[in-house]
Each structure stands twice: as structure tokens, then as C-alpha cells.
């Protein structure tokens, strides 16, 4: 299949260098590189241990809704900005 690709200058330079170094045509180098890149994300390696997340108590007090911490931070920033505005009058 024929197609037109627009490559970043650094990528084109590196592909051409590989082509010169290996003696392979640029088309072959591009196809091999794309195959390796596409194949890299297909499945995790079997020889690596499985990653596990271990929950840890954060020490929040009863009644603190941890899903609304961003809202709390926003409220504190607004309150701080109001206090600073009053002080600067």
C-alpha cells in the first residue's frame, strides 16, 4: 500500500541513518520500526511480576469525604484569596 507520511525531522534523520548503517532501503526500515513499535504494546511480558496496589490508611478523620478533597482545596484557596484581598485594602 502506498501512503504519504509526514515525519518529524529528527525521526526522518534517524531512520535514514539506520538505513545507511544497515544497508536496508528506507521503506524496509520504516516498516520494521513500525512493526516493533506496534508490537511493543500488545501484552505485558510474562516474566515480570504482576504489579499490585496495596491500599494504605491515610489517617483522615471520620466524616472527611476523600472524593471531595479537590473541592476542599478550592474552597481554601478562595478563602485565602479573600483574606489577602482584605489585608491589601
PDB file with one MODEL, atoms N, CA, C and O in Angstrom:
MODEL        1
ATOM      1  N   UNK A   1       0.848  -1.174   0.000  1.00  0.00           N
ATOM      2  CA  UNK A   1       0.000   0.000   0.000  1.00  0.00           C
ATOM      3  C   UNK A   1       0.894   1.238   0.000  1.00  0.00           C
ATOM      4  O   UNK A   1       1.883   1.313   0.729  1.00  0.00           O
ATOM      5  N   UNK A   2       0.531   2.173  -0.809  1.00  0.00           N
ATOM      6  CA  UNK A   2       1.276   3.428  -0.855  1.00  0.00           C
ATOM      7  C   UNK A   2       0.556   4.450  -0.006  1.00  0.00           C
ATOM      8  O   UNK A   2      -0.672   4.526  -0.005  1.00  0.00           O
ATOM      9  N   UNK A   3       1.332   5.232   0.714  1.00  0.00           N
ATOM     10  CA  UNK A   3       0.772   6.311   1.513  1.00  0.00           C
ATOM     11  C   UNK A   3       1.841   7.382   1.690  1.00  0.00           C
ATOM     12  O   UNK A   3       3.026   7.142   1.458  1.00  0.00           O
ATOM     13  N   UNK A   4       1.411   8.543   2.095  1.00  0.00           N
ATOM     14  CA  UNK A   4       2.339   9.635   2.343  1.00  0.00           C
ATOM     15  C   UNK A   4       2.362   9.902   3.836  1.00  0.00           C
ATOM     16  O   UNK A   4       1.318  10.062   4.469  1.00  0.00           O
ATOM     17  N   UNK A   5       3.568   9.950   4.393  1.00  0.00           N
ATOM     18  CA  UNK A   5       3.743  10.249   5.809  1.00  0.00           C
ATOM     19  C   UNK A   5       4.515  11.540   5.958  1.00  0.00           C
ATOM     20  O   UNK A   5       5.426  11.823   5.181  1.00  0.00           O
ATOM     21  N   UNK A   6       4.154  12.306   6.939  1.00  0.00           N
ATOM     22  CA  UNK A   6       4.939  13.484   7.281  1.00  0.00           C
ATOM     23  C   UNK A   6       5.675  13.152   8.565  1.00  0.00           C
ATOM     24  O   UNK A   6       5.059  12.978   9.617  1.00  0.00           O
ATOM     25  N   UNK A   7       6.994  13.065   8.475  1.00  0.00           N
ATOM     26  CA  UNK A   7       7.816  12.702   9.623  1.00  0.00           C
ATOM     27  C   UNK A   7       8.477  13.930  10.216  1.00  0.00           C
ATOM     28  O   UNK A   7       8.826  14.865   9.496  1.00  0.00           O
ATOM     29  N   UNK A   8       8.647  13.927  11.516  1.00  0.00           N
ATOM     30  CA  UNK A   8       9.427  14.982  12.153  1.00  0.00           C
ATOM     31  C   UNK A   8      10.866  14.854  11.662  1.00  0.00           C
ATOM     32  O   UNK A   8      11.331  13.759  11.344  1.00  0.00           O
ATOM     33  N   UNK A   9      11.559  15.978  11.605  1.00  0.00           N
ATOM     34  CA  UNK A   9      12.923  15.989  11.066  1.00  0.00           C
ATOM     35  C   UNK A   9      13.851  15.024  11.798  1.00  0.00           C
ATOM     36  O   UNK A   9      14.649  14.328  11.170  1.00  0.00           O
ATOM     37  N   UNK A  10      13.747  14.981  13.139  1.00  0.00           N
ATOM     38  CA  UNK A  10      14.645  14.110  13.900  1.00  0.00           C
ATOM     39  C   UNK A  10      14.372  12.631  13.627  1.00  0.00           C
ATOM     40  O   UNK A  10      15.304  11.827  13.590  1.00  0.00           O
ATOM     41  N   UNK A  11      13.105  12.268  13.436  1.00  0.00           N
ATOM     42  CA  UNK A  11      12.741  10.882  13.136  1.00  0.00           C
ATOM     43  C   UNK A  11      13.239  10.502  11.743  1.00  0.00           C
ATOM     44  O   UNK A  11      13.811   9.428  11.559  1.00  0.00           O
ATOM     45  N   UNK A  12      13.026  11.376  10.769  1.00  0.00           N
ATOM     46  CA  UNK A  12      13.482  11.097   9.407  1.00  0.00           C
ATOM     47  C   UNK A  12      14.995  10.929   9.370  1.00  0.00           C
ATOM     48  O   UNK A  12      15.515  10.049   8.685  1.00  0.00           O
ATOM     49  N   UNK A  13      15.693  11.777  10.110  1.00  0.00           N
ATOM     50  CA  UNK A  13      17.156  11.701  10.141  1.00  0.00           C
ATOM     51  C   UNK A  13      17.617  10.371  10.736  1.00  0.00           C
ATOM     52  O   UNK A  13      18.542   9.738  10.226  1.00  0.00           O
ATOM     53  N   UNK A  14      16.957   9.954  11.823  1.00  0.00           N
ATOM     54  CA  UNK A  14      17.328   8.691  12.472  1.00  0.00           C
ATOM     55  C   UNK A  14      17.015   7.490  11.582  1.00  0.00           C
ATOM     56  O   UNK A  14      17.816   6.560  11.498  1.00  0.00           O
ATOM     57  N   UNK A  15      15.860   7.501  10.918  1.00  0.00           N
ATOM     58  CA  UNK A  15      15.507   6.402  10.015  1.00  0.00           C
ATOM     59  C   UNK A  15      16.497   6.304   8.853  1.00  0.00           C
ATOM     60  O   UNK A  15      16.899   5.208   8.464  1.00  0.00           O
ATOM     61  N   UNK A  16      16.881   7.440   8.310  1.00  0.00           N
ATOM     62  CA  UNK A  16      17.855   7.441   7.213  1.00  0.00           C
ATOM     63  C   UNK A  16      19.211   6.925   7.682  1.00  0.00           C
ATOM     64  O   UNK A  16      19.901   6.220   6.947  1.00  0.00           O
ATOM     65  N   UNK A  17      19.587   7.278   8.906  1.00  0.00           N
ATOM     66  CA  UNK A  17      20.858   6.803   9.452  1.00  0.00           C
ATOM     67  C   UNK A  17      20.837   5.282   9.618  1.00  0.00           C
ATOM     68  O   UNK A  17      21.822   4.612   9.309  1.00  0.00           O
ATOM     69  N   UNK A  18      19.731   4.739  10.100  1.00  0.00           N
ATOM     70  CA  UNK A  18      19.600   3.287  10.239  1.00  0.00           C
ATOM     71  C   UNK A  18      19.654   2.642   8.862  1.00  0.00           C
ATOM     72  O   UNK A  18      20.280   1.596   8.689  1.00  0.00           O
ATOM     73  N   UNK A  19      19.009   3.253   7.892  1.00  0.00           N
ATOM     74  CA  UNK A  19      19.015   2.731   6.527  1.00  0.00           C
ATOM     75  C   UNK A  19      20.441   2.668   5.971  1.00  0.00           C
ATOM     76  O   UNK A  19      20.837   1.670   5.368  1.00  0.00           O
ATOM     77  N   UNK A  20      21.196   3.734   6.178  1.00  0.00           N
ATOM     78  CA  UNK A  20      22.590   3.752   5.693  1.00  0.00           C
ATOM     79  C   UNK A  20      23.446   2.730   6.438  1.00  0.00           C
ATOM     80  O   UNK A  20      24.252   2.024   5.832  1.00  0.00           O
ATOM     81  N   UNK A  21      23.263   2.659   7.760  1.00  0.00           N
ATOM     82  CA  UNK A  21      24.070   1.777   8.591  1.00  0.00           C
ATOM     83  C   UNK A  21      23.816   0.301   8.276  1.00  0.00           C
ATOM     84  O   UNK A  21      24.748  -0.503   8.255  1.00  0.00           O
ATOM     85  N   UNK A  22      22.552  -0.049   8.034  1.00  0.00           N
ATOM     86  CA  UNK A  22      22.199  -1.457   7.798  1.00  0.00           C
ATOM     87  C   UNK A  22      22.223  -1.833   6.327  1.00  0.00           C
ATOM     88  O   UNK A  22      22.277  -3.014   5.983  1.00  0.00           O
ATOM     89  N   UNK A  23      22.182  -0.831   5.461  1.00  0.00           N
ATOM     90  CA  UNK A  23      22.137  -1.114   4.026  1.00  0.00           C
ATOM     91  C   UNK A  23      20.746  -1.498   3.545  1.00  0.00           C
ATOM     92  O   UNK A  23      20.575  -1.917   2.400  1.00  0.00           O
ATOM     93  N   UNK A  24      19.762  -1.359   4.410  1.00  0.00           N
ATOM     94  CA  UNK A  24      18.374  -1.675   4.041  1.00  0.00           C
ATOM     95  C   UNK A  24      17.714  -0.440   3.447  1.00  0.00           C
ATOM     96  O   UNK A  24      18.050   0.685   3.819  1.00  0.00           O
ATOM     97  N   UNK A  25      16.779  -0.642   2.527  1.00  0.00           N
ATOM     98  CA  UNK A  25      16.043   0.507   1.985  1.00  0.00           C
ATOM     99  C   UNK A  25      15.229   1.195   3.084  1.00  0.00           C
ATOM    100  O   UNK A  25      14.807   0.560   4.051  1.00  0.00           O
ATOM    101  N   UNK A  26      15.021   2.486   2.920  1.00  0.00           N
ATOM    102  CA  UNK A  26      14.266   3.261   3.908  1.00  0.00           C
ATOM    103  C   UNK A  26      12.888   2.646   4.142  1.00  0.00           C
ATOM    104  O   UNK A  26      12.426   2.592   5.282  1.00  0.00           O
ATOM    105  N   UNK A  27      12.236   2.192   3.101  1.00  0.00           N
ATOM    106  CA  UNK A  27      10.910   1.577   3.213  1.00  0.00           C
ATOM    107  C   UNK A  27      10.945   0.397   4.189  1.00  0.00           C
ATOM    108  O   UNK A  27      10.053   0.255   5.024  1.00  0.00           O
ATOM    109  N   UNK A  28      11.964  -0.439   4.084  1.00  0.00           N
ATOM    110  CA  UNK A  28      12.088  -1.614   4.958  1.00  0.00           C
ATOM    111  C   UNK A  28      12.330  -1.174   6.402  1.00  0.00           C
ATOM    112  O   UNK A  28      11.739  -1.727   7.329  1.00  0.00           O
ATOM    113  N   UNK A  29      13.197  -0.181   6.591  1.00  0.00           N
ATOM    114  CA  UNK A  29      13.496   0.315   7.935  1.00  0.00           C
ATOM    115  C   UNK A  29      12.241   0.888   8.585  1.00  0.00           C
ATOM    116  O   UNK A  29      11.973   0.621   9.757  1.00  0.00           O
ATOM    117  N   UNK A  30      11.474   1.670   7.836  1.00  0.00           N
ATOM    118  CA  UNK A  30      10.244   2.261   8.376  1.00  0.00           C
ATOM    119  C   UNK A  30       9.258   1.156   8.755  1.00  0.00           C
ATOM    120  O   UNK A  30       8.683   1.200   9.842  1.00  0.00           O
ATOM    121  N   UNK A  31       9.051   0.173   7.887  1.00  0.00           N
ATOM    122  CA  UNK A  31       8.111  -0.912   8.182  1.00  0.00           C
ATOM    123  C   UNK A  31       8.548  -1.725   9.396  1.00  0.00           C
ATOM    124  O   UNK A  31       7.720  -2.052  10.246  1.00  0.00           O
ATOM    125  N   UNK A  32       9.839  -2.057   9.492  1.00  0.00           N
ATOM    126  CA  UNK A  32      10.325  -2.821  10.646  1.00  0.00           C
ATOM    127  C   UNK A  32      10.149  -2.033  11.943  1.00  0.00           C
ATOM    128  O   UNK A  32       9.751  -2.582  12.971  1.00  0.00           O
ATOM    129  N   UNK A  33      10.451  -0.747  11.874  1.00  0.00           N
ATOM    130  CA  UNK A  33      10.326   0.108  13.055  1.00  0.00           C
ATOM    131  C   UNK A  33       8.871   0.203  13.504  1.00  0.00           C
ATOM    132  O   UNK A  33       8.584   0.114  14.698  1.00  0.00           O
ATOM    133  N   UNK A  34       7.959   0.381  12.563  1.00  0.00           N
ATOM    134  CA  UNK A  34       6.539   0.447  12.904  1.00  0.00           C
ATOM    135  C   UNK A  34       6.049  -0.880  13.475  1.00  0.00           C
ATOM    136  O   UNK A  34       5.274  -0.894  14.431  1.00  0.00           O
ATOM    137  N   UNK A  35       6.495  -1.997  12.898  1.00  0.00           N
ATOM    138  CA  UNK A  35       6.080  -3.312  13.419  1.00  0.00           C
ATOM    139  C   UNK A  35       6.545  -3.498  14.866  1.00  0.00           C
ATOM    140  O   UNK A  35       5.782  -3.953  15.719  1.00  0.00           O
ATOM    141  N   UNK A  36       7.801  -3.142  15.132  1.00  0.00           N
ATOM    142  CA  UNK A  36       8.315  -3.265  16.501  1.00  0.00           C
ATOM    143  C   UNK A  36       7.532  -2.374  17.453  1.00  0.00           C
ATOM    144  O   UNK A  36       7.176  -2.791  18.555  1.00  0.00           O
ATOM    145  N   UNK A  37       7.267  -1.154  17.027  1.00  0.00           N
ATOM    146  CA  UNK A  37       6.533  -0.219  17.884  1.00  0.00           C
ATOM    147  C   UNK A  37       5.117  -0.658  18.141  1.00  0.00           C
ATOM    148  O   UNK A  37       4.632  -0.552  19.268  1.00  0.00           O
ATOM    149  N   UNK A  38       4.443  -1.147  17.126  1.00  0.00           N
ATOM    150  CA  UNK A  38       3.063  -1.604  17.296  1.00  0.00           C
ATOM    151  C   UNK A  38       3.007  -2.877  18.133  1.00  0.00           C
ATOM    152  O   UNK A  38       2.057  -3.079  18.889  1.00  0.00           O
ATOM    153  N   UNK A  39       3.999  -3.720  18.007  1.00  0.00           N
ATOM    154  CA  UNK A  39       4.012  -4.968  18.758  1.00  0.00           C
ATOM    155  C   UNK A  39       4.406  -4.793  20.206  1.00  0.00           C
ATOM    156  O   UNK A  39       4.137  -5.666  21.031  1.00  0.00           O
ATOM    157  N   UNK A  40       5.038  -3.683  20.529  1.00  0.00           N
ATOM    158  CA  UNK A  40       5.536  -3.471  21.886  1.00  0.00           C
ATOM    159  C   UNK A  40       4.413  -3.318  22.903  1.00  0.00           C
ATOM    160  O   UNK A  40       4.592  -3.669  24.070  1.00  0.00           O
ATOM    161  N   UNK A  41       3.273  -2.808  22.493  1.00  0.00           N
ATOM    162  CA  UNK A  41       2.214  -2.565  23.453  1.00  0.00           C
ATOM    163  C   UNK A  41       1.110  -3.598  23.458  1.00  0.00           C
ATOM    164  O   UNK A  41       0.051  -3.350  24.034  1.00  0.00           O
ATOM    165  N   UNK A  42       1.315  -4.745  22.839  1.00  0.00           N
ATOM    166  CA  UNK A  42       0.230  -5.710  22.718  1.00  0.00           C
ATOM    167  C   UNK A  42      -0.106  -6.401  24.021  1.00  0.00           C
ATOM    168  O   UNK A  42      -1.281  -6.484  24.377  1.00  0.00           O
ATOM    169  N   UNK A  43       0.881  -6.900  24.745  1.00  0.00           N
ATOM    170  CA  UNK A  43       0.595  -7.585  26.003  1.00  0.00           C
ATOM    171  C   UNK A  43       1.801  -7.484  26.917  1.00  0.00           C
ATOM    172  O   UNK A  43       2.933  -7.372  26.448  1.00  0.00           O
ATOM    173  N   UNK A  44       1.563  -7.524  28.218  1.00  0.00           N
ATOM    174  CA  UNK A  44       2.678  -7.426  29.149  1.00  0.00           C
ATOM    175  C   UNK A  44       3.538  -8.686  29.102  1.00  0.00           C
ATOM    176  O   UNK A  44       3.067  -9.774  28.771  1.00  0.00           O
ATOM    177  N   UNK A  45       4.780  -8.508  29.434  1.00  0.00           N
ATOM    178  CA  UNK A  45       5.711  -9.623  29.453  1.00  0.00           C
ATOM    179  C   UNK A  45       5.330 -10.591  30.564  1.00  0.00           C
ATOM    180  O   UNK A  45       4.955 -10.169  31.657  1.00  0.00           O
ATOM    181  N   UNK A  46       5.424 -11.878  30.288  1.00  0.00           N
ATOM    182  CA  UNK A  46       5.060 -12.912  31.267  1.00  0.00           C
ATOM    183  C   UNK A  46       6.130 -13.085  32.346  1.00  0.00           C
ATOM    184  O   UNK A  46       5.834 -13.595  33.426  1.00  0.00           O
ATOM    185  N   UNK A  47       7.365 -12.669  32.069  1.00  0.00           N
ATOM    186  CA  UNK A  47       8.435 -12.904  33.024  1.00  0.00           C
ATOM    187  C   UNK A  47       8.521 -11.841  34.120  1.00  0.00           C
ATOM    188  O   UNK A  47       9.327 -11.974  35.041  1.00  0.00           O
ATOM    189  N   UNK A  48       7.714 -10.802  34.035  1.00  0.00           N
ATOM    190  CA  UNK A  48       7.713  -9.767  35.069  1.00  0.00           C
ATOM    191  C   UNK A  48       6.666 -10.087  36.129  1.00  0.00           C
ATOM    192  O   UNK A  48       5.597 -10.612  35.815  1.00  0.00           O
ATOM    193  N   UNK A  49       6.973  -9.771  37.381  1.00  0.00           N
ATOM    194  CA  UNK A  49       5.972  -9.998  38.431  1.00  0.00           C
ATOM    195  C   UNK A  49       4.790  -9.059  38.250  1.00  0.00           C
ATOM    196  O   UNK A  49       4.945  -7.932  37.779  1.00  0.00           O
ATOM    197  N   UNK A  50       3.636  -9.522  38.618  1.00  0.00           N
ATOM    198  CA  UNK A  50       2.423  -8.728  38.487  1.00  0.00           C
ATOM    199  C   UNK A  50       2.477  -7.533  39.443  1.00  0.00           C
ATOM    200  O   UNK A  50       2.865  -7.670  40.603  1.00  0.00           O
ATOM    201  N   UNK A  51       2.084  -6.369  38.941  1.00  0.00           N
ATOM    202  CA  UNK A  51       2.068  -5.153  39.749  1.00  0.00           C
ATOM    203  C   UNK A  51       0.806  -5.134  40.596  1.00  0.00           C
ATOM    204  O   UNK A  51      -0.297  -5.296  40.074  1.00  0.00           O
ATOM    205  N   UNK A  52       0.959  -4.940  41.870  1.00  0.00           N
ATOM    206  CA  UNK A  52      -0.192  -4.885  42.769  1.00  0.00           C
ATOM    207  C   UNK A  52      -0.180  -3.567  43.545  1.00  0.00           C
ATOM    208  O   UNK A  52       0.872  -3.084  43.964  1.00  0.00           O
ATOM    209  N   UNK A  53      -1.342  -3.015  43.720  1.00  0.00           N
ATOM    210  CA  UNK A  53      -1.501  -1.799  44.509  1.00  0.00           C
ATOM    211  C   UNK A  53      -1.964  -2.211  45.895  1.00  0.00           C
ATOM    212  O   UNK A  53      -2.967  -2.907  46.055  1.00  0.00           O
ATOM    213  N   UNK A  54      -1.220  -1.771  46.883  1.00  0.00           N
ATOM    214  CA  UNK A  54      -1.593  -2.093  48.263  1.00  0.00           C
ATOM    215  C   UNK A  54      -2.159  -0.827  48.919  1.00  0.00           C
ATOM    216  O   UNK A  54      -1.445   0.164  49.075  1.00  0.00           O
ATOM    217  N   UNK A  55      -3.421  -0.859  49.297  1.00  0.00           N
ATOM    218  CA  UNK A  55      -4.007   0.326  49.917  1.00  0.00           C
ATOM    219  C   UNK A  55      -3.372   0.591  51.287  1.00  0.00           C
ATOM    220  O   UNK A  55      -2.942  -0.327  51.986  1.00  0.00           O
ATOM    221  N   UNK A  56      -3.331   1.853  51.636  1.00  0.00           N
ATOM    222  CA  UNK A  56      -2.765   2.250  52.918  1.00  0.00           C
ATOM    223  C   UNK A  56      -3.680   3.293  53.540  1.00  0.00           C
ATOM    224  O   UNK A  56      -4.144   4.212  52.866  1.00  0.00           O
ATOM    225  N   UNK A  57      -3.927   3.143  54.808  1.00  0.00           N
ATOM    226  CA  UNK A  57      -4.777   4.101  55.515  1.00  0.00           C
ATOM    227  C   UNK A  57      -4.097   5.470  55.505  1.00  0.00           C
ATOM    228  O   UNK A  57      -2.903   5.579  55.782  1.00  0.00           O
ATOM    229  N   UNK A  58      -4.867   6.514  55.182  1.00  0.00           N
ATOM    230  CA  UNK A  58      -4.310   7.864  55.094  1.00  0.00           C
ATOM    231  C   UNK A  58      -4.502   8.661  56.371  1.00  0.00           C
ATOM    232  O   UNK A  58      -3.956   9.756  56.507  1.00  0.00           O
ATOM    233  N   UNK A  59      -5.262   8.133  57.293  1.00  0.00           N
ATOM    234  CA  UNK A  59      -5.432   8.819  58.555  1.00  0.00           C
ATOM    235  C   UNK A  59      -6.422   9.964  58.530  1.00  0.00           C
ATOM    236  O   UNK A  59      -6.333  10.862  59.367  1.00  0.00           O
ATOM    237  N   UNK A  60      -7.371   9.964  57.591  1.00  0.00           N
ATOM    238  CA  UNK A  60      -8.389  11.007  57.561  1.00  0.00           C
ATOM    239  C   UNK A  60      -9.370  10.806  58.713  1.00  0.00           C
ATOM    240  O   UNK A  60      -9.675   9.681  59.108  1.00  0.00           O
ATOM    241  N   UNK A  61      -9.840  11.896  59.223  1.00  0.00           N
ATOM    242  CA  UNK A  61     -10.819  11.824  60.315  1.00  0.00           C
ATOM    243  C   UNK A  61     -12.170  11.375  59.782  1.00  0.00           C
ATOM    244  O   UNK A  61     -12.491  11.563  58.608  1.00  0.00           O
ATOM    245  N   UNK A  62     -12.939  10.788  60.656  1.00  0.00           N
ATOM    246  CA  UNK A  62     -14.287  10.358  60.287  1.00  0.00           C
ATOM    247  C   UNK A  62     -15.075  11.566  59.798  1.00  0.00           C
ATOM    248  O   UNK A  62     -15.008  12.642  60.391  1.00  0.00           O
ATOM    249  N   UNK A  63     -15.817  11.382  58.720  1.00  0.00           N
ATOM    250  CA  UNK A  63     -16.626  12.454  58.168  1.00  0.00           C
ATOM    251  C   UNK A  63     -15.963  13.198  57.025  1.00  0.00           C
ATOM    252  O   UNK A  63     -16.623  13.990  56.353  1.00  0.00           O
ATOM    253  N   UNK A  64     -14.661  12.969  56.779  1.00  0.00           N
ATOM    254  CA  UNK A  64     -13.969  13.608  55.666  1.00  0.00           C
ATOM    255  C   UNK A  64     -14.229  12.790  54.416  1.00  0.00           C
ATOM    256  O   UNK A  64     -13.888  11.609  54.354  1.00  0.00           O
ATOM    257  N   UNK A  65     -14.834  13.423  53.420  1.00  0.00           N
ATOM    258  CA  UNK A  65     -15.117  12.742  52.157  1.00  0.00           C
ATOM    259  C   UNK A  65     -13.904  12.900  51.247  1.00  0.00           C
ATOM    260  O   UNK A  65     -13.684  13.967  50.673  1.00  0.00           O
ATOM    261  N   UNK A  66     -13.120  11.832  51.119  1.00  0.00           N
ATOM    262  CA  UNK A  66     -11.876  11.925  50.364  1.00  0.00           C
ATOM    263  C   UNK A  66     -12.113  12.159  48.873  1.00  0.00           C
ATOM    264  O   UNK A  66     -11.189  12.540  48.154  1.00  0.00           O
ATOM    265  N   UNK A  67     -13.336  11.935  48.404  1.00  0.00           N
ATOM    266  CA  UNK A  67     -13.630  12.177  46.990  1.00  0.00           C
ATOM    267  C   UNK A  67     -13.827  13.666  46.709  1.00  0.00           C
ATOM    268  O   UNK A  67     -13.925  14.076  45.552  1.00  0.00           O
ATOM    269  N   UNK A  68     -13.883  14.478  47.776  1.00  0.00           N
ATOM    270  CA  UNK A  68     -14.099  15.915  47.588  1.00  0.00           C
ATOM    271  C   UNK A  68     -12.910  16.747  48.074  1.00  0.00           C
ATOM    272  O   UNK A  68     -13.074  17.914  48.429  1.00  0.00           O
ATOM    273  N   UNK A  69     -11.724  16.153  48.091  1.00  0.00           N
ATOM    274  CA  UNK A  69     -10.556  16.894  48.559  1.00  0.00           C
ATOM    275  C   UNK A  69     -10.203  18.044  47.623  1.00  0.00           C
ATOM    276  O   UNK A  69      -9.754  19.093  48.085  1.00  0.00           O
ATOM    277  N   UNK A  70     -10.393  17.869  46.330  1.00  0.00           N
ATOM    278  CA  UNK A  70     -10.130  18.972  45.396  1.00  0.00           C
ATOM    279  C   UNK A  70     -11.063  20.143  45.655  1.00  0.00           C
ATOM    280  O   UNK A  70     -10.656  21.301  45.566  1.00  0.00           O
ATOM    281  N   UNK A  71     -12.306  19.842  45.973  1.00  0.00           N
ATOM    282  CA  UNK A  71     -13.258  20.904  46.281  1.00  0.00           C
ATOM    283  C   UNK A  71     -12.830  21.636  47.548  1.00  0.00           C
ATOM    284  O   UNK A  71     -12.927  22.861  47.631  1.00  0.00           O
ATOM    285  N   UNK A  72     -12.357  20.874  48.535  1.00  0.00           N
ATOM    286  CA  UNK A  72     -11.876  21.486  49.769  1.00  0.00           C
ATOM    287  C   UNK A  72     -10.693  22.411  49.484  1.00  0.00           C
ATOM    288  O   UNK A  72     -10.635  23.521  50.014  1.00  0.00           O
ATOM    289  N   UNK A  73      -9.758  21.968  48.661  1.00  0.00           N
ATOM    290  CA  UNK A  73      -8.608  22.792  48.301  1.00  0.00           C
ATOM    291  C   UNK A  73      -9.051  24.078  47.602  1.00  0.00           C
ATOM    292  O   UNK A  73      -8.534  25.157  47.890  1.00  0.00           O
ATOM    293  N   UNK A  74     -10.014  23.955  46.682  1.00  0.00           N
ATOM    294  CA  UNK A  74     -10.541  25.143  46.001  1.00  0.00           C
ATOM    295  C   UNK A  74     -11.154  26.113  47.003  1.00  0.00           C
ATOM    296  O   UNK A  74     -10.919  27.318  46.925  1.00  0.00           O
ATOM    297  N   UNK A  75     -11.937  25.597  47.941  1.00  0.00           N
ATOM    298  CA  UNK A  75     -12.577  26.450  48.946  1.00  0.00           C
ATOM    299  C   UNK A  75     -11.528  27.162  49.801  1.00  0.00           C
ATOM    300  O   UNK A  75     -11.672  28.343  50.117  1.00  0.00           O
ATOM    301  N   UNK A  76     -10.473  26.432  50.172  1.00  0.00           N
ATOM    302  CA  UNK A  76      -9.420  27.042  50.981  1.00  0.00           C
ATOM    303  C   UNK A  76      -8.677  28.125  50.205  1.00  0.00           C
ATOM    304  O   UNK A  76      -8.324  29.161  50.770  1.00  0.00           O
ATOM    305  N   UNK A  77      -8.437  27.895  48.916  1.00  0.00           N
ATOM    306  CA  UNK A  77      -7.755  28.902  48.097  1.00  0.00           C
ATOM    307  C   UNK A  77      -8.606  30.160  47.935  1.00  0.00           C
ATOM    308  O   UNK A  77      -8.092  31.278  47.971  1.00  0.00           O
ATOM    309  N   UNK A  78      -9.915  29.966  47.756  1.00  0.00           N
ATOM    310  CA  UNK A  78     -10.827  31.118  47.631  1.00  0.00           C
ATOM    311  C   UNK A  78     -10.846  31.899  48.937  1.00  0.00           C
ATOM    312  O   UNK A  78     -10.814  33.129  48.935  1.00  0.00           O
ATOM    313  N   UNK A  79     -10.898  31.175  50.052  1.00  0.00           N
ATOM    314  CA  UNK A  79     -10.898  31.830  51.362  1.00  0.00           C
ATOM    315  C   UNK A  79      -9.602  32.609  51.569  1.00  0.00           C
ATOM    316  O   UNK A  79      -9.629  33.739  52.057  1.00  0.00           O
ATOM    317  N   UNK A  80      -8.462  32.009  51.199  1.00  0.00           N
ATOM    318  CA  UNK A  80      -7.166  32.661  51.341  1.00  0.00           C
ATOM    319  C   UNK A  80      -7.095  33.917  50.468  1.00  0.00           C
ATOM    320  O   UNK A  80      -6.585  34.951  50.900  1.00  0.00           O
ATOM    321  N   UNK A  81      -7.605  33.821  49.245  1.00  0.00           N
ATOM    322  CA  UNK A  81      -7.591  34.977  48.346  1.00  0.00           C
ATOM    323  C   UNK A  81      -8.439  36.108  48.925  1.00  0.00           C
ATOM    324  O   UNK A  81      -8.078  37.279  48.803  1.00  0.00           O
ATOM    325  N   UNK A  82      -9.553  35.769  49.546  1.00  0.00           N
ATOM    326  CA  UNK A  82     -10.397  36.791  50.164  1.00  0.00           C
ATOM    327  C   UNK A  82      -9.709  37.468  51.320  1.00  0.00           C
ATOM    328  O   UNK A  82      -9.803  38.685  51.478  1.00  0.00           O
ATOM    329  N   UNK A  83      -9.008  36.682  52.143  1.00  0.00           N
ATOM    330  CA  UNK A  83      -8.271  37.243  53.277  1.00  0.00           C
ATOM    331  C   UNK A  83      -7.154  38.150  52.778  1.00  0.00           C
ATOM    332  O   UNK A  83      -6.938  39.222  53.343  1.00  0.00           O
ATOM    333  N   UNK A  84      -6.441  37.742  51.729  1.00  0.00           N
ATOM    334  CA  UNK A  84      -5.374  38.562  51.185  1.00  0.00           C
ATOM    335  C   UNK A  84      -5.926  39.857  50.597  1.00  0.00           C
ATOM    336  O   UNK A  84      -5.297  40.909  50.712  1.00  0.00           O
ATOM    337  N   UNK A  85      -7.087  39.785  49.976  1.00  0.00           N
ATOM    338  CA  UNK A  85      -7.681  40.989  49.390  1.00  0.00           C
ATOM    339  C   UNK A  85      -8.065  41.978  50.478  1.00  0.00           C
ATOM    340  O   UNK A  85      -7.918  43.188  50.312  1.00  0.00           O
ATOM    341  N   UNK A  86      -8.554  41.457  51.583  1.00  0.00           N
ATOM    342  CA  UNK A  86      -8.950  42.342  52.701  1.00  0.00           C
ATOM    343  C   UNK A  86      -7.711  42.988  53.304  1.00  0.00           C
ATOM    344  O   UNK A  86      -7.732  44.176  53.626  1.00  0.00           O
ATOM    345  N   UNK A  87      -6.636  42.227  53.462  1.00  0.00           N
ATOM    346  CA  UNK A  87      -5.394  42.760  54.051  1.00  0.00           C
ATOM    347  C   UNK A  87      -4.765  43.842  53.162  1.00  0.00           C
ATOM    348  O   UNK A  87      -4.141  44.773  53.671  1.00  0.00           O
ATOM    349  N   UNK A  88      -4.923  43.724  51.864  1.00  0.00           N
ATOM    350  CA  UNK A  88      -4.281  44.656  50.935  1.00  0.00           C
ATOM    351  C   UNK A  88      -5.106  45.920  50.710  1.00  0.00           C
ATOM    352  O   UNK A  88      -4.702  46.769  49.915  1.00  0.00           O
ATOM    353  N   UNK A  89      -6.203  46.069  51.355  1.00  0.00           N
ATOM    354  CA  UNK A  89      -7.014  47.283  51.179  1.00  0.00           C
ATOM    355  C   UNK A  89      -6.410  48.468  51.839  1.00  0.00           C
ATOM    356  O   UNK A  89      -6.973  49.561  51.781  1.00  0.00           O
TER     357      UNK A  89
ENDMDL
END
